[in-house]
């Protein structure tokens, strides 16, 4: 299943990324004019009018903007030869569909790098046509020819489009990847320019010789470059490379892990099955049958039965691989190709394990046939062997005989005990991971919105005079282009006495007043950069460097944010000329749409992340259910095999006068103690695995995943383990009660 799902996802994806020229690297440009560029008289005039961002310059003078973009490309090319650069332009538009807030990232059609692929239909041929992703259309019941209203205009859906550089559906910093409420889109060039609103830009780069770009641009005076990232590191296009690589690693690792457990369990079952035939084999040896003649029917029947089960498993896996691949195609914006049978996967899935189990059966039968007929006609008497058993025996020497028997009996089969411990370890890692991901999407996206008191957020139109805020509305000021040691951070100006947007620390204490003589940073920024309360930070705003004292850390994970007094930020941005700048307002009631460029309700923002939360809840529930199912199966098989292989011992204990409850406790309850011990030993390893996962995302993609660990999770996990033990051993307990006293006499009676 894993191999079919991954191969049918990976092969078309790699072909798509290659044919449509996925960028080799991406250059994030500073969205404002640099000091060097301000020496240009035309740009200096616009900057003096307060139009210093790239979006403002393009809005005011497109020819001047494209000349500026070409100058930036030429400057880069003067230091780096053998590379091709192209300007990438996009706009993020919010609109309503079926009463729900949706977003579209409309990308301008590229000419050389990151070419758009039309999966079905045609590319927009007029200014009234649009293409969206196939998965977005499917989830919203849209078909080619239907109408879609965006930005106050109606467009006809002409086809389904994919972009190689935006195959991961996170189109902003909200970590919302719900493909049902957001999409990439393609319009004609004229329709793109007519959309209005802020526009985003970066440079897409491609190597002409296949040589990777050297990111040591810091040694040159390329001051407009914010970051340079290769295609496998950029989240929007690089996450899929990590998925394909790690998917195979995880798929192979998980398959080997589950396969090893399954092989060990099957080997135990074969061992018990064949050892149950000891007396019959001994009788056949006694009357003169050769070893080959005895072994042949056992090997043929086991091989045939194993082959049929493996064949059934292969076809079940093949049928399930299509829905599993659907999860990838729903999550990543890549081409869809149906799954077809492959002989290599069939042989690996069926013939390889068949050979393994046949050899295991042959080995067990040969060991049995090597014994004398008289030994085979009598039940085997297990012996306590090994240093571990002897050490445990010494630890239990002061215990009651029944207690010593209980624990030593469970450890008598080393393979069974190892399989049991590994199964509990696997369960612990999955169960703790699922517990720690509970609420993770809410914490990463809109969790902080539940704490603030505003209901609407409105943004001003930058090309119109600032409106006069109504009574009860609170101004805010955003500057998302600040630089802190190479990291782009957002300066957030609010009032220290704000009531609609209070800042809270991790103990839910209000710390907004700390803005009076310092700044408050988001917890995401604090954890990524190792900054804490009392530290000092240096931030470059435009071309000036400012130092701030960190007075608190807000329990907010949405962005790399620095909060400060709105008046102070206004004076910084206006070079001391204006203390009353603002980007928008927070409000309890809906502000007038005629006064602001956009008005968004808090409820709609929360609703956008709800689908993603549901997706993560489904995944975590599947992990909990899957791990519980595997653990329950392991306990059931091991306890059943223990009972099956212990008829003689169970009967003997009953003859010696032990009650059914005492027999249950001595034969099965040792597994409960070992389950609990294995569970607690596995917790540190589970936490290390999860911590490593956090480090990978933080260092590779600069994304902080706020896993949350609480002591209560250990208790819940323990209850799961105990519950699974009783469910898995319930049938075995009933079978123990049915073992007759005469069983011990059968072995020696005749």
N, C-alpha and C positions, 0 to 999 in steps of 0.2 A: 504494500500500500504506500509506504513512505517513498520507495524508489520510483514508482509510477507517478506519484503526485509531484515529486521534486523534478524528475527528468522532463515531464511534460510541461512544467512551469519554467524550468531553466533554459532549455534549448530554444524555444521561440523567443524568450526574453533576450538572450544574448544576441540572437540574430537581429531582432528589432533594434537593439541599442547600437549594433555595428552598422546596419544598413542606413539608419537615420541619423548617424554621426553624433552620438552622444559626446558632449564636451569632454575633453581630457582634464580640464581644470576650470575653475570658476574664480573670477576676481570680484570680490565685494568692494565696490568703490564707496568712498565717503560721499554721502548724498549732498554735501555742501561744497562750496568753492574753497579751494585751498589758498594759502597766502600767495603762492606763486601765480595762481590763476587770477587773483584780484589785481594783478598788475596790468591785465588787459583792460583798456579803457571802457569797452562796451560792457564787459562783465562787472567792472567797478561801478558803473552807473546803475545797473540793476541791483547790485548789492546795497548801494546807498538808499535804494527805495525799499529795502527789506526783502528783496527777492534774491536769496542766496542759495536756495536749494535747487537741485537739478530739475525737480518737478516744476518749480516756479519759473525757472529759466525757459524750459520747453514751452510752458504755457504762454509766456510773454513773447518769446522770439525763437520759434523752432529751428530756423537756420543757424542761429547763434549756438543753440544747444547741440545740434549735430556736428557743428564745427568743433565745439568743445570736446565732444565724445571722440571725434577723430584725432584731436590733439592728444587725448589721453592714450588712445590706442597706439599712436605713433611714438609717444614717449616710452611706452612699454616695449615696443618692437625695437627701439634703438638700443635697448640693453639686452634683449633676448631675440636671437635670430632663430629661424626654423619653426616659428609658431604663428598660427593664424588666430586673429581675434575678431569677435563680432558682438555688437551691442545687443543685449537681451532686454526687451521691454515688456512690462506686464502691468495690469491693474487688477486690484481686488475689489469686487463689487458685491454689496449686500442687497438682497431683494427678498420678496415674500413669495412663497409658492405653497398653495394649499394651506394657507394660514400659518406656515412655519417659516422662520427666518433661514434663508439659504445664502451661500457665498459662492462666487465664481471667480477663479483666477483666469482672467482673459489675457492670453499671451499673443503678442504680435508675431505673425508668421515669420520665421527665420529664413534666410537665403542659403546659408552654407553649413551652419552648425546647429544641432538640435532641431532637425527638420520634423515637422508635424506629420503624423501618419493617420490617414483616414481609414479606419477599420471597415466602415460601411457607409454607403451614401457618397456624397460629394463634398468637396471643400466649399465654403461660402463663396458664391459667385456674385452676390449683391450685398449692399449694405444692410439688408433686412434679413440676412440668414446667419445662422450660428451653428457651430458643432460643439457637442459636449461629450463627456466620457460615456461609454456604453453602460457601465455599471450604474452611473447616476441616472441615466434614462430609464434603465430597467427598474430601479428602486422607486422611481417616481411615475411609472407607467407612461413614459413618454416614448413616442415613436417618430420616425422620420416623417416630416410633414406637419407635425404638431407645432403649436405656437408656444413661445416662452417669453414672458415679460421680464425684462431686466433694465434697471435704471430708468423706468418710465417709458421704455420703448418696447414694442412687440417684435420678436424675431421668429422666423420659421426655422425649425430644426432640419438642417440639410444633411447631417451625418454624425458619425461618432469619431472622435479624435483622440489620439494619444501623443504625448510629448515625451521624448526620451529623458529629458532633464528634470521632469516633474512626474516621476512614476510612483513616488510616495505621497499620499494624498493629504499632507499637512501643508496648507497654503498660508498659514500665518503662525504666530508664536503661541497659539492656544493649545497646542498638542491635540487638537481635535482632528481625528482621521476618519470621521464618518463619511463614507462616500455617498451616502443617501441625502446629505444636506449640503455638500460642497463638491465642486467639480472644476476641472480645468476646462477652458473653452477657447474656441478660435472664431474670430470674426474677420471680416475684410479690414484692410488697413484703414479705410475711411471711417468705418464703424468703430474701430478701436480708438481712433483719435477723438471721435465725437462723444465717447463715454463720459469724459470729464473725471474729476476727482484726482487724488494723488496717484502718481505713477512710480513704479519701481524700476530700477535699472541695475544691471551688473554686466560684466564682460564674460563672454563664453570663449574659452580657448581650446585650440586643437593643435596637436603636434603634427608637423608635416613629415617628420622622419621617424616617429614612434618613440623619440627620446622624451622622457618625462621632464617637466619643467622644474627648474631649481627654484625653490621658494625663498631663496635668500635675497629677496628683493629689498630687504632692509639695508643692504650695503649700498644701494643706489638711492638717489633722491627722488623716489616715486611716492610723493606724499599723498596722492589721492587714493592709494591702495589701503584698504582696511584689512582684508584678509585674502589670502590665496589658498584655495583648497583643491585637492585633486578630486576626480569624479567618485572615488571610492570613500571619500571622507565627507563630502557634502551630503547632508541628511536627505535632501529631496531626491537625489539620484543615487547616493552611495549606500543607503540603507538596503537596497535590493541586492547589492553585491554581498553585503554582510549576511543577508538572508539566505542567498544561494550557497555561500560558503559554509556558514554556520548551520544552515539547514541540512546540508549533507553530513557535516560533522555530528550534529545532534541526531539526525536520522540514523546514521550508521551507529553512533554511540548508543542511542536508545534501543536500536534493533539488537545490537550485540548484548546490551545489558539485559533486556527482556528475553532475548534468545538464550543467553547463558542461564538465566533463572529457569526458563522453560526447559532447556536441555537437562539441567540438573534435576528438575522435578520429574521429567519423563524418565530420566535414568533411574531415579529412585523408584518410580512406578514399575519400570521394567525389572528392576532388581527384586522388588517385592512380588511381582507377578511370577517371575521365574523361580524364585525361592519357594513360592507356594506350590510349585510342581516338583519339589525335591524328592518326595516319596515316590511319585510316579516315575521320575527319571531313575531313581535308585532301583526300583523294581525292574525296569527295562534293562538296566545294566546287569542286574543279577541273573536275568534269564538269557543273557547273551547278545543283546542288541549292540551293534557297533556305535561308536560315538557319532559318526556321521549320520547314521540312520536315525539316531535319537534327535540330533540337533536340527536336521533338515526341516521337519514339519513346524517346529517352533520358529525357526528363522523365517520361513516362507509366510507363515500366518502373521507374524509380527510385522514383517516388511510390507505385506499387502495391506494390512490394517493401517500402518503408518502412512503409506503412499496415498490411500484414499482420504485420510484426514488432512494430509498436507495439500492434496489437490483441492479439497473443499476449502481449506484456508486460503489458498492462492486465489480462487475465484471470489471468495468473500472480500479479500483485500483489494482485488481488482475493481469490484463494484464500489467499494468504499473510497477508492482513490480519487474518483471523479468529484464527489462532494468535498473531499479534503482539499483537492486542488482548487475548488471553488472558493475556499477561504482565502487562498493566496490571491486569486484573480479579483476577488471582491476587495481585498485590502490594498493590493498594488495595481496601479494602472498600467497593465501590460497586455499584449495580445492573448487571445484565447485560442487554444488548439486542442481538439479532442484527444483523449488518451487511446493508444492502440497497444495491442499485445507485443511484447518483446521476448524473444526466446531466451536471451541472457538472463533477464529477470526471472522468467519461469524456471530456468534450470537452477538458479541460485536459491529460489524460494522452495523448490520441491526436491530436486535431486541431491543437493548438498546436505540438507538435514536428513534426508532418507539414508544417505550413505553413513552419516554420523550415527544415527540411531541403530542402523543395522549392525554397525561395528560394535556399538555398545552391547547390543543383544548377543552378538557372537562372543564377545569377551566374557560376559556374565555366564553364558551357557558353558563355555570352555572351562571356566573356573569351577562350575558345579560338576561337570563331567570328570574333572580331575580328582574328585573325591571318591572314596571307596563306596561300594553299594550299601554296606551296612551303616556307614555314617549318614548317607542320604536318607535312609529309612527312619532315622531318629531325628527329632527336632534339634536344631542348633542351639547351643547354650552360649549366649554372648559373653565375652570376657571384657573386663575393664582394662583398657590398655591406654598407653600414651601418657606423656608428661602432663598434659593439661588435665586429663581425667584424674591422674594421681594427685595433682595439686589441689583440684577441687575436692577430691576425697579427703585430703588432709584438713582442708578448711571446714569440712562438714563432720569431722570425726566426733565432735561433741554433740552433734544433733541426734534426734531420734532416728531409728532405723527407717521409718517411713519417709522422713524428710530426705535422708541420704539417698534412698532409692529413687525418690521423685526427681531430684536434680541430676543424678548420675545417669538415670535411665534416659532422660531427654538428650544427654550429650553422648550417648553411646555410639550414635551414628554421626561421624564428623561432617559428612556431606550434607545431611539433613539440617544440622545445626548451622552450617555456613549459609545455606540457601535461606534458611529462616531469618538469620541476622541481616543479610543483604536485602531481603524483601522489606524488612522493617525500616532499614536505612533509606531505601527508595521511597517508601511511604512518608517518612519524616520530612525528607527534602521537599517533596511535592506538597504536603499538607502545610508546612510552614511557609512555603513560597505563596501558596494560595491565600493563607491567612494574611500575609503581609501585603498582598496586592489589593486587599479589600479597601475600596474607597480611593485607590491610587489615582484614578482619572479625575475624580472630584478635587483631590488635593492639588493636582497638577494644573487644573483648568479653572474651575469656577468655585472651588471650595471657599475661597476668601470672600466671594460675593455674598455668601450666606451671612457673613458677619456685618457687612456694611449696610447702611440704611437708605441709600438712594434707590430709586426705582427706574430712573431714566438717565442716560448719559447723552449729551448733545455736543457736537463739534461745530466750531465756527467755520465760516467760509473764509479762507485766507486772502481772497482777492476782494472781499467786501469789508466795509467798516465794522468794527466790533460792535455787537448788539449790547444793549443794556440788560443785564441779568434781572429776572423778575424776583420778587420777594420770596425768600425760602430757597433760592437756587445758590449753589456754591461753585465758585470758579476753580478751575484747575489749569495747569500749564504743563505741557509735555515737550521735552526735547529728547528724541530717541536716538540722537547721533553722537552722544558723548563717548569719549574713549578713555578707558582705564587699563593701562598696561597692555594695549593691543586688543582688549575686549570691548566691544560696543555695548554700552549701557544706556538705559533710558533715565533721564532726569525727570522726576515727577514732582511738580510744584503744587502743594495744597496748603491750606491754612492750618497752623498749629492748633486752632480751635475748631476745626471742622467737626460737624456732627453727622454729616451724611457719609463721609469716608474716613472713619477712624482707623488708626493703625493699631493692630494687636500683636503681642508677642506670643510665643508658644504656650504660655500659661493663661492666655486670653486676657491679659492686662492691657489697658489702653495706654499707648505710648506716643500718641500724636503730639502731645505737648513737648516731646523731646526735640521737635523741629525748631524750637525757639532759638537754640544756640548750637545746632549741629544737624546731622542727617540721620535718617533711618534707612537701612538697606533691606532688601527682600531676603528671605531665608535661602532661596535658591542661589543668589549671589554670594551670600555668606558661606554656604557649604562648598560652592565651586571654587572660590578663591581663598578660603580659609580666613575670612575676616570676621571679627567678633566685636562686641560692644567695647568701646574704649580705644579701638584702633584708629589710626588716621589713614585716609585714602587720598590719592591725587587723581584728579579727573581733568582731562583736557576737553574744554568746551570751545568749539571753533578753534582758534589758535592760541588760546590762553589756558594756562594750567592753574587749577584751583585745588586747595587742600581743605578737607573737611574732617571733622571728628565724628566717628560713628557713635551715636548715642543709644542705638537700639537696633534690633533685628525683627522685622515684621514677619509673621508666620504666613508667608505668601510665596508660592512656587511658580507663578505664572511667567515671570520674566526676570531679567537681570536689572532690577530697578533700584534707584537711589531717590528717596523722598527728601525734600527739603522745603523750607518756607517758600510759598509761591511768590512773595514779594522779593526775596533774595534772588530767586531764579529769574524773575522778570528783569531785575536790575542787571544781572549778568548778561542776559541775552540782548539787552538793549544798550549795553555798554554804559549803564548808569543813567540813561535818558528817560526811561519809563518804568514805573513800579507797578503798573496795572495791566500788563499783558496777560492774556489767558487763551487757552486752546479750546475750551468748552466749559460746560457746567454739569454738575450733578443736581438732580432734582427729584422731588417726591412725586410731583405730577408732571405730565408730559409737556415739555416746552413747545413753543410755537415752531412748527416746521418752516415757516416763512423766515424766521430769524436765524436759522442754523442750517448748515449744509446737510447734516444727518442727525437723526434722533433714533436711539436704540434703547429698547427696554431691557432691564436686567433679566426679566423672565425669559426673553427670547435667547439671550446669551446662555442662560442655564439650560434651556431646552436643547440647544445645539450640542451640548456635551452629554446629554442624557443617553443618546443612542450609543456613544462610545463607551459609557459606563456599563450599559447593558451588555455590550460585546465582551468587555473585560470580565464581567460577572459570569457570562456563559463559559468563557475560557477557564476561569478559576474554578467554577463548579465542575467543569469537566475534569480538571486536574484532581480535585478532591475526590470526585466519584471514581475516576480511573485508578488513583492510588489506593482508594479503599477497596475497590473491586479486586485489584491484584493482591493486596494483602489478605483479603478475605479468602481468596482462592488458595493462596499459599497455606494459610492456617488450616483450611478445610482439607487440602491434599495431605499436608504433613500429619494432621491429627488422624485422618482416615487411614493413612499408611501405618501410623503408629498402632492403631487399633488392629488393623488387618495383620500386622506382623507380630502382634503381642497376644494372640488368643491364648497361647499356652501360659504366659505370665499372668494374664488377667484371670484365667481360670484357677491358676495356682494360688493367687492372692485371695480369691473367693473361698477356696478350700481351706486356706489358713485362717479364715474367719473374718476377713476384712469386709466391711459393708460396701454397698454400691457407691455411696458418697466418698468413702475413703479410697476406693479403687479409682474413681474419677479424679480425685485430688492427686493421687500418686502417679497416674499415667498421663494426664493432660494438663493439670494445673501448673506444672513446672514451666510450660510454654507461656503462661501468663506472666510469671516473674521474669522470664527471659525477654518477653515482649516489652515490658516496662523498662528493663535495664537497657535493652537495645535502643529503645526510643530516646532515653535521656542521653545515651552516648552519641546518638546521631544528631542531636540538636546543634552542638557546636559546628559540626561539619556542614549542616544545612545553612547555618548563618554565614559561614565562610563562603559557600557557593553563591549565596545571594549578594553578599558584600562584593565579591568579585564581579558579579554582573553589574552592580551599580558603578563600579570603577571603570568597566569597559565602556558603558554609555557616557559617563562623565568625561573620560579622556578622549574617546573616539569621536563622539558627536557633541560634546559639551552640553549634554542633556542630563539633568539631575532627576532621577526617578526616586520619589520620596516613599520608599518602603517604610512601613511602620511596624515595629516589633513591640509587643506587650507581653507581660508575664501571663496574662489571661490566655494567650494563644497556646502556651505550653499546656495549660490545664485542659483546654478544649482538645488539643491533639492527644493528650493522655486518655481522655474519655473516648475519643475515636478508637484508639488502640485497644482499650478494654472492651468496647462494644464489638469491634471486629473480632476479637478473640472469642467472645461468647457466641457470636453468629457463626463463625467458622468452625467451631468445635461442637455446636449443638447436636448435629447428626451423629458425630462420633460418640457423644455421651449416651445417646439412646442405644447405639450399637454395643457399647460396653455393658449396658444393663442386660442385653440379650445373650451375652456369652455364657454358656452353661458351665456348671461345675465339672461336668464329665469331660470337658475338653482336655484337661490335663491328663486324664486317664487314657484317652484315645491314642496318645503318642506311644504309650508303653503297654497298652492293654493286650495287644495281639502279638 
